[in-house]
Amino acid sequence: MRVRWIGLLIGLIVGISGCTSKDTAPAEPKAAEPAPAPAPAAEPAGDPVAEAAAIYENRCTVCHGTSGKGDGDGSAALDPKPRDFTSPEWQASVTDDHLQKIIVFGGLAVGKAATMPPNPDLDAKPELVAELVKLIRDLAK
């Protein structure tokens, strides 16, 4: 019985050492992985107006576009389409509180599409959210 165990151990050791031998064929090259998404640009701290503009540029323009028409590069794949902030009818139909809520808590918080993501990091920054609301309001002018 003891000889059998010793034989098994030797076979195991030889098998393991064979797996780590340098004489084995090189591994197949891996397929190229996609590059990681670029980190968002830094948002200036301290000046709420500048920080709101940077947040809009970094987070909102992808879907809403730079002019707020809902025609950003990411809007083509979305259903429903992003809100057109330049619409006077829509601007008149929403309150600043509604806009603040959707900015911080996302579309689902106000019965709209989940494709409008929340920004929970802005919940503790009411002055910054107020500046984002002003920026959105100014897009209709």
C-alpha positions as CSV (number, residue, x, y, z in Angstrom):
1,M,0.0,0.0,0.0
2,R,2.8,2.4,0.9
3,V,4.6,1.7,-2.4
4,R,1.4,2.6,-4.2
5,W,1.1,5.9,-2.5
6,I,4.7,6.7,-3.2
7,G,4.2,5.9,-6.8
8,L,1.1,8.2,-6.9
9,L,3.0,11.0,-5.3
10,I,5.9,10.6,-7.7
11,G,3.5,10.6,-10.7
12,L,1.8,13.7,-9.3
13,I,5.1,15.5,-8.9
14,V,6.3,14.5,-12.4
15,G,3.0,15.6,-13.8
16,I,3.1,19.0,-12.1
17,S,6.6,19.6,-13.0
18,G,5.8,18.7,-16.6
19,C,3.1,21.4,-16.6
20,T,5.6,24.0,-15.7
21,S,8.3,22.9,-18.0
22,K,9.9,25.6,-20.1
23,D,9.8,23.2,-23.1
24,T,6.1,23.6,-23.6
25,A,4.7,25.4,-26.6
26,P,4.1,29.1,-26.1
27,A,0.5,30.1,-25.2
28,E,-1.7,31.4,-27.9
29,P,-1.8,35.2,-28.0
30,K,-4.8,36.7,-26.4
31,A,-7.3,38.6,-28.4
32,A,-6.9,42.3,-27.9
33,E,-9.1,43.7,-25.2
34,P,-10.9,46.9,-25.8
35,A,-9.2,50.0,-24.4
36,P,-10.7,51.1,-21.1
37,A,-13.1,54.1,-21.3
38,P,-11.3,57.4,-20.8
39,A,-11.8,58.9,-17.4
40,P,-14.1,61.9,-17.4
41,A,-12.4,65.2,-17.4
42,A,-12.0,66.8,-14.0
43,E,-14.8,69.0,-12.9
44,P,-13.5,72.3,-11.5
45,A,-14.3,72.6,-7.8
46,G,-15.2,75.8,-6.0
47,D,-16.9,77.8,-8.7
48,P,-20.5,76.3,-9.0
49,V,-21.1,78.0,-12.4
50,A,-17.9,76.5,-14.0
51,E,-18.4,73.2,-12.3
52,A,-22.0,73.0,-13.6
53,A,-20.8,73.8,-17.1
54,A,-18.1,71.1,-16.8
55,I,-20.6,68.5,-15.5
56,Y,-23.0,69.3,-18.4
57,E,-20.2,68.9,-20.9
58,N,-18.9,65.7,-19.3
59,R,-22.1,64.0,-18.4
60,C,-25.1,65.5,-20.3
61,T,-23.9,66.3,-23.8
62,V,-23.5,62.6,-24.6
63,C,-27.3,62.4,-24.9
64,H,-28.7,65.9,-24.8
65,G,-26.0,67.4,-27.1
66,T,-24.0,70.6,-26.5
67,S,-27.0,72.8,-27.5
68,G,-29.5,70.8,-25.5
69,K,-31.6,69.6,-28.4
70,G,-31.4,65.9,-27.4
71,D,-29.1,65.1,-30.3
72,G,-25.9,64.0,-28.6
73,D,-23.8,61.2,-30.0
74,G,-25.3,58.7,-27.6
75,S,-28.9,59.7,-28.4
76,A,-29.3,57.6,-31.6
77,A,-29.5,54.4,-29.7
78,L,-31.9,55.6,-27.0
79,D,-35.7,55.0,-26.9
80,P,-37.2,57.3,-25.8
81,K,-35.0,60.0,-27.2
82,P,-33.4,62.4,-24.7
83,R,-35.3,65.6,-23.8
84,D,-34.9,68.6,-26.0
85,F,-34.1,71.3,-23.5
86,T,-34.6,74.1,-26.1
87,S,-38.4,73.4,-26.3
88,P,-40.3,76.4,-24.8
89,E,-43.3,74.2,-24.3
90,W,-41.3,71.7,-22.3
91,Q,-39.5,74.4,-20.3
92,A,-42.9,75.9,-19.3
93,S,-44.2,72.4,-18.2
94,V,-41.5,71.7,-15.6
95,T,-40.5,73.3,-12.3
96,D,-37.0,73.8,-11.1
97,D,-37.7,71.3,-8.3
98,H,-38.7,68.7,-11.0
99,L,-35.4,69.4,-12.8
100,Q,-33.4,69.1,-9.6
101,K,-35.0,65.8,-8.8
102,I,-34.4,64.3,-12.2
103,I,-30.7,65.5,-12.2
104,V,-30.0,64.0,-8.8
105,F,-32.2,60.9,-8.8
106,G,-32.6,60.1,-12.5
107,G,-35.6,59.5,-14.8
108,L,-37.2,56.7,-12.8
109,A,-37.6,59.1,-9.8
110,V,-40.1,61.2,-11.8
111,G,-41.8,58.5,-13.8
112,K,-39.6,58.9,-16.9
113,A,-37.1,56.6,-18.7
114,A,-34.3,54.8,-16.8
115,T,-32.0,55.9,-19.6
116,M,-31.7,59.2,-17.7
117,P,-29.2,58.2,-15.1
118,P,-29.1,59.5,-11.6
119,N,-26.2,61.6,-10.3
120,P,-26.2,60.8,-6.6
121,D,-22.9,62.5,-6.0
122,L,-24.7,65.8,-6.6
123,D,-27.3,65.2,-3.8
124,A,-25.1,67.0,-1.3
125,K,-24.4,69.9,-3.6
126,P,-27.7,71.9,-4.0
127,E,-26.0,75.0,-5.2
128,L,-24.3,73.1,-8.0
129,V,-27.7,71.4,-9.0
130,A,-29.3,74.8,-9.0
131,E,-26.6,76.0,-11.5
132,L,-27.3,73.0,-13.7
133,V,-31.0,73.9,-13.7
134,K,-30.1,77.5,-14.7
135,L,-27.9,76.1,-17.5
136,I,-30.7,73.9,-18.7
137,R,-33.1,76.9,-18.5
138,D,-30.7,79.1,-20.5
139,L,-30.6,76.5,-23.4
140,A,-34.2,77.6,-24.3
141,K,-33.2,81.2,-24.8
